[in-house]
Amino acid sequence: MRKKAVCVLAVLTMVLLLFSGCKGSEKFKEITLNEVAHSIFYAPMYVAFEKGYFENEGLKVNLVNGLGADKTMTALLSGECEIGFMGSEASIYVYNEGAQDYVVNFAQLTQRAGNFLVSRDKNEDFAWTNLKGKTVIGGRVGGMPQMVFEYILKKHGMDPQKDLTIIQNIDFGLTSQAFVSGQGDYTIEFEPAATALELEGTGRVVASLGVESGKVPYTAFSARKSYIEKNPDVIQSFTNAIQKGLDYVQSHNPGEIAGAIKGQFKETDIDTLTLLVTRYYDQDTWKENLIFEEESLILLEDILDEAGELSKRVPYEDIITTKFAKEAIK
């Protein structure tokens, strides 16, 4: 009888532990976030991860690197992720293709381009006109990196199709490797790739596209229209966490920000990480709030139109909502 009682007690204990474990896991809503790239450019988002802001809002967020806006958008539309983080031009393309369950931007994070022009000539006295007759490793046709680059070239009186050669058939994550292998006189890179090329002696950062282009709505968080309608609480909690990340970078110096996001960039030493953060910090990369203003969409569409990538203008109220961003700063 004693053995039977012990066995029954053991079984009951295991059942209780099982159910208590289930309850513990249910306190978090689990979602997947697909990011266009993993870069220091998105520091406020990584602060939210490292400081536990998502957990404080009741979310368990799984981060996936999409390696390009086209791939991130595909993952979002197919249901592989609940939230996508990419250039907002992708949502314009989807809307204009006639999608019924189109993508809505609910939080804008960056307000400048985050890439840099790297020259193979480490002693170059740089001017934008130096690019005439040269070869540049650029970005995907219709992507923000490429369109902003072309926008800058035109500002300096150059024709992107005639005055230089732009390589556009290299995958987003492989451009720096192509440059190291000898392709191109210049390459356009995000951090940490731009500084890595400097540190290994392959090239030198000669210009910031973010400084040169001025403020543009470069990257934003988005979700399918149906998901936002069915899960407003998740979107609000997510936005609250990102706003806390923004508040942190606005109130801390580059060294402190680097320390906060070190867990996301374990392969980068703290001194280099601080240097990278400083580059973005000094050029006023991040917004103070997540509100995607209408004038920002107009500017974005102007850039798309100039690049020949805009079939028609889209209604601001259809592809952008400011409800969650406004609530996050109350």
N, C-alpha and C positions, 0 to 999 in steps of 0.2 A: 504493500500500500504506500509505504514511504517513497519507494522508487517511482511509483506511478504519479504521486503528488508532485514530486520534484520535476518529472517530465512535463506534467501539465503546466506547472509554474514557469518552466523554461520556455514553453511554447507561447504562453500568455505574454511573457516578457518580450519575446521576439516580435510578437504582433504589435505590442504597444510601441516598441522602438520603431517599427516599420511605419506605423501611422503617425508617430510624432515626427519622423523624418519627412513624411509627405507634407505635413502641416508646415514644417519649416521651409520647404521648397516653394510652397504656395504663396508665401508672403511677397515673392518677387514675380513680376510679370516679365517673361523672357522674350526678347526681341533680337533681331539681327540688323545691324547697321553695316551697309556696304559703302566704304569710302573709296573715292576715286584714286587716291594714292596715300601712302603713309609718309607724311612730311611734317617737319617742324612748322611749316606754314599753317598747320591746323592746331597749333598749341592749345588754344582754349578748350578744344574738344578733349584733348589728352589730359588736361588738368581735371576735367570732369570725371574721367576714368580713374585717374590716380588718386584723387581726393575723395572718391566715394560718393560723388554727387548723384550719380544715377541710382545707386543703392539707397541713398537717402530719400529718393523720390519713388522707391518701390520697384525699380527696374533692374533687370539683369541684361546688360547689353553685350551681345557677342559682336566683335568687330572683325570685318572681313575686308581685305584689300582687293578692290575690283580691278585695279591696274588700267584705269581709263574710264572716261565718262560713258562711252558706248557700252562697255561691259557692265558698269554699275547700273545703267538704265535698264539693260536687258534683265539683270537680276531682280530689279525692282518690279518690272512689268510681269515677270514670270512667277513672282511670289517667293523667290529665294530669300528675299529680305523684306522687312517691313518699312525701313527707312533707307533712303539713298542720300549720299553726300557727294555732290558733283557740281559742275558748272550748270547754271540755269538755262543755258542755250539748249540743253538736252530736252528739257520740259517743253520748250517752244516747238522743237522739231516734232515731238510726240503729239502735241496738241494739233499742229497743222497737218499731221498725217491722218487726222480724223478719229483718233482713239476715243472711245466712249468713256472708259475709265482712265482718264488722263492723269498726269502727275501734277501735284500742286506743291509749290514751294511755301514752307511755313516759317523758315528761319534763315536769314542771311548771316553768314559768319565773317567772310573776308570782304574787304572793300578795295583791295588792290590786287593786281596780278602778283603771283608769288614766285615767278621764275626769273632767272638771271641769264644774261648772255655771257658765255665763256669763250675767250679767244685762245687759239693755240699759240699765238705770239705773246709770250709773257711780258715782253717789253713794249708792247704796242701803246702809242699815244692815241687813245681811242676817240673816234668820232663816228657817228652813225653812217656817214657817207663812206667810211672805210669798207663797208659791206658790199659796195658795188664791185661786181665781177667775181665775188667770192662765193663759197659754198657753205651753207648753214644747215645744220641738222635741226629741223623744225618740228612741228606737231602735226597731229592728224587733221585732215581737211574737215572744216566745220567745228573744230574744237576751240575752246577759249584760248589756250596757249598760242595756237597758230593765228587766230583772228586778231588777238591783241598785238602780236608781233607785226602782222601786216598793217594794222592801224597805225603803229608807230612808224613803220617804214614810210607810209604815205604822208605822215606828219613831217617827215624829213625830205619830202619831195622825191621819193623813190617808188618805182613800180615793182611790186613783189614778183611779178611774172617775168619781167624783162631785165631788171638791173642786177639780179643775183640768182643763184640756184639754191632752192630750198628743198632739202630731202625730207619727204613726208611718208615714206614707206617703212619706217622703223618703229617697232612697238614702243609704246610709252615708257616701259620700264627698262628698255635696252639702249636708249640713246647715248648715255654716258659711256657704256661699253663700246659702242660703235666709234665714239670719238677717241677713246683710248686706242682702239685698233688702227686709227689713222684716217678715218672718214671725216671730212669737213674741215673748214678753216675755223668755224665757230659752231657752238652747240647751245641750245636753250635748255636749261636745267632747273629743276626745283632743288631745294635743300633737302637732305644733306649732300646730294650728288654734286652740286656746283662746287661746294667747298672741298669735297673729296678730290675732285679733279685738281684743285689748287694745291692741296696738301701733298698729292703724289707727283706734282710737277708737270702734269699734262697740259695745263692751261691756267688762265687767270680770269676771274670775274671782272668784266669791264663795264657792265651796265645792269641796272635793275629795270625790268620791264614794268614793275609796279610803280616805280617813281616816274618813269618816262610816260606811261599811259595816263596817269592820274587815277582818280577813284572810279572803279567799275565794280559791279556786283559779280564777283568772280566765282564764289562757291556758296551753295546754300543747301539746307536740308530739305528733303522732299519726300512725299509719300503719295500713293495712289489716292485719288479722290474718294473712292469707296472706303478705303482703310481709315482715312481721317474722319469720315462721317460716322463710322462704326466704333472708332476708338479715340474719341477726343481726349479722354483722360490720359491715355498713353502718350499722345502727342504733346499734351500740356506738361506732363511730368518730364518728358524728354527735353522739351524746350526750357523748362525751369532749370534743369541740370546744366545745360549748355550756357545759359545766361550766368549761372554761378561761375562757370569757367571763364567767361568773358570778364566778369567782375574781378576775378582773381588776377588776370593778366593786366587789367587796367590799374590795379592797385599794388602791383609788385614789380620789381626791377628784373631785367633779363636773367641775372644770376639766379634769382629766386624761382623764376619761371622754369629755367633749365633744370633746377633741382627737383621741381615738382613733376616734370614730365620725363625724368631720366629713365623710369621704368619702361617707357615706351620705346626708348632708343638705347638699349643696353650696350650696343656695340660702339656707341659714340662716347668718348671721354667727356667729362663735365666741362672742361675748358673749351673744347670744340663746340659742344652743344650750346654753351653760353654765347659763343661767337655767332652761331647760326640764329639763335633766338634774337640777338641784338640786331641782326640785319633786318629781320621782319618787324621788330619792335620800333626801330628808328624810322621806318618808312610808313608808320601808321597803318599797318596791315589790317588790324582787327577793328570791327565796329564796337561801339559802346553798348549797343543793344542789337537785337536780332531782327528788327523791323525792316522788311524789304519794301522800300519806298517806290512809289510809282515812277518817279523821275529816274530811278536806277534801272527799271525795266526799259524805259524809253531809250536810255543810253545804251543798254545792252543790245536792243534791237537795232539801234543806229549802227553799232559795230557789225552786227550780223548782216545788215543790209549792205553796208560798204564792202563786206567780204563776199557778197553775192550768195549768201546762205539763207536769206529770209524770204520765204514765199509770200507771207502776209503777216501783218501785225496781229498780235493776240490780245484779247481783253485782259487787262490787269487783274480784274476781280475773278477771272476764271482760273488762272494759274498761280495766283498768289493770295495767301491769306495772312493777315497781320494779327488776327485774334489771339493766337497763342503767345506770340512775341510780346504783345502789349500786356497781356496778363502776367507774363514772367517778370516784368519790371515794376509791378504794382507793390 
